[in-house]
Amino acid sequence: MKRKIAAVLITVSFIAFLLIGLSDFPPYGTADSAVYNEVTARYLEKSIEETGAVNAVAGMILDYRAFDTFIEASVIFTALVLVLMMLQKNDKANGGDGNDHAHH
């Protein structure tokens, strides 16, 4: 029972912490927020001309930020491989031979 109460208190505290941080954000859709700056304006105004992409988002991801996107994809792929390796080792440690087929 004490664990459940502690879990609820931690969860409520975390939610309160996030809501306090959210109160510092600018109102959604306002032009004076940090999201709308000279970089955003350049991406939207010159993306077709500079990248040749018809879609501004595709041009941004595949041209302006291609190296960053590649690194992010590499990190996600590495994490996936490691999780699969850990699950495979865990299966073998539990007495399995790695095969899910029943032997008769």
C-alpha positions in Angstrom: 0.0 0.0 0.0 2.9 2.4 0.8 4.4 1.7 -2.5 1.2 2.7 -4.3 1.0 5.9 -2.4 4.6 6.7 -3.1 4.1 5.9 -6.8 1.1 8.2 -6.9 3.0 11.0 -5.1 6.0 10.7 -7.4 3.7 10.8 -10.5 1.7 13.8 -9.3 5.0 15.6 -8.4 6.4 14.9 -11.9 3.2 16.1 -13.6 3.3 19.3 -11.5 6.9 19.8 -12.4 6.1 19.5 -16.1 3.1 21.9 -15.8 5.3 24.5 -14.1 7.8 24.2 -17.0 4.9 24.4 -19.5 3.7 27.7 -18.0 7.0 29.4 -19.2 6.2 28.5 -22.9 5.0 31.2 -25.2 1.3 30.9 -26.3 0.8 28.5 -29.1 0.9 30.0 -32.6 2.3 33.4 -31.6 4.8 34.9 -34.1 7.1 36.2 -31.3 8.0 32.8 -29.9 11.5 31.3 -30.2 10.3 28.9 -32.9 9.8 31.7 -35.5 13.2 33.1 -36.1 15.5 33.8 -39.1 16.3 30.1 -39.5 12.6 29.1 -39.8 12.0 32.0 -42.2 15.0 30.9 -44.4 13.8 27.2 -44.4 10.3 28.2 -45.5 11.3 30.9 -48.0 14.3 29.3 -49.8 13.8 25.5 -49.2 12.4 24.8 -52.7 15.1 27.0 -54.4 18.1 25.6 -52.4 17.1 22.0 -52.0 14.9 21.3 -55.0 12.4 19.5 -52.8 8.7 20.2 -53.4 7.9 19.7 -49.7 9.6 22.1 -47.2 9.7 19.5 -44.4 11.3 16.9 -46.6 13.9 19.5 -47.8 14.7 20.4 -44.3 15.1 16.9 -43.0 16.9 15.4 -46.1 19.1 18.4 -47.1 19.6 21.0 -44.4 19.6 18.5 -41.5 20.7 15.4 -43.3 23.8 14.7 -41.2 21.9 15.2 -37.9 19.0 13.0 -39.2 21.5 10.3 -40.2 23.1 10.3 -36.7 19.7 10.1 -35.0 18.7 7.2 -37.2 22.1 5.5 -36.4 21.5 5.9 -32.6 18.0 4.4 -32.9 19.2 1.5 -35.0 22.0 0.8 -32.5 19.6 0.9 -29.6 17.3 -1.5 -31.4 20.1 -4.0 -32.1 21.3 -3.8 -28.5 17.7 -4.5 -27.1 17.3 -7.4 -29.5 20.7 -8.8 -28.3 19.7 -8.4 -24.7 16.4 -10.2 -25.3 18.2 -13.0 -27.1 20.8 -13.5 -24.3 18.0 -13.4 -21.7 16.1 -16.2 -23.6 19.3 -18.4 -23.6 20.0 -17.7 -19.9 16.5 -19.0 -19.0 17.3 -22.4 -20.3 16.1 -22.0 -23.8 18.2 -22.9 -26.8 17.1 -19.7 -28.7 14.5 -21.7 -30.7 10.8 -21.2 -30.1 9.9 -24.5 -31.7 8.7 -27.4 -29.5 10.8 -30.5 -29.6 8.9 -33.8 -29.6 
